[in-house]
Amino acid sequence: MIIERARLTIKAGEEAAFEAAYSEAAPLFLRASGCHGVRIERVLETPEVYYLVVDWERLEDHTELFRNSADFQEWRRLAGPHLASPPGRRTRP
């Protein structure tokens, strides 16, 4: 099992819109090969920062299959307008 943690900084005032976009996009992750779960975690001390946490069976399910899919492009279309900067991510076993 691989846990992907992507740090997302959201534009000020767009937190609710980002959460709505995430709700719409979560099924895109869940139907991806090797995805066992997805959630967002909001940082209380820094409310514009969220972590996208995705449980993958294998690293390749994320890096090769999902990232090269139309569903990944749809996720970026939905979430991208709300991001203040590109995602920072950390993947660990």
N, C-alpha and C positions, 0 to 999 in steps of 0.2 A: 504494500500500500504506500502510495506517495501522497503527501499533503502539500498542496500548493497554497501559498499565502501571498496574495498580491496586495500591496499597499496602494490604496486609491485615495487621492486627494481631490475632493469635490469643490467646485466653484462655490463661493460664499452665497448662501441663500438658495442653493439648488439641491439641498440635501433631500427634501421630500420628493422632488422630481427624479433624483437619482434612485431613491428607494422604489419608486413606482416603475422605473425602467428595469431595475434589478428583478422585481416581481414578474415582469413580463418576460425577462430573459432567462430566468432560472430553469424553465423547462428545456431550453436549448442545451444547457449543460447536462441535465438529468437524462436526456436521451442519447447523449454521446457515449460511444463505446468506452467502457472502462470507468465511467464516472459513477461513484458510489454515494455522492452527496455534494451539496453546495450550500453555502450560507454567506451572509455578510455580517461583520462585527463592527460596530461603531465604537470609536475611541472616545470615551466620555470626556477626557481632559482636552481633546482636540476634536470637536464635533464635526469638522470637515474631513476628517480622516476615517476611512473604513478599511477593513481587510476583507477581501474576497477569499474565502477558504473553500478549496475544492479537494475532495478525496478521489484520487485516481488509482486504478488498479496497477498501472505501469506508467512510468515516465513518458513512454512513447504514445500512450493514449492521449496525453495532453500535447506534447511537443510535435508529434507527427500527425495524428489523426484529427484532434479537435482544432488545433491552430490552423490547419489547412482546409477547414470545412466552411461551408456556407453559414452554418450556425455560429461559428466564431465571428464571421463578418457581421452577422446580424447583432450579436452581442456588442460588438464595437459600435455599430450604428446607434443602438439604443443607449448605451452608457457613455460613449465618447463625448457627446456634447456637454456633459456635466462634469467631465474631468478637468481639473485645473492644470494637471501635468500628466505626462505618460506614467503608466503604472510601474511601480517598483515591485518586484516579486522575489520570493525566496521559496525554493522547493527543497524538501528534505524527506528522507525515508521515514 
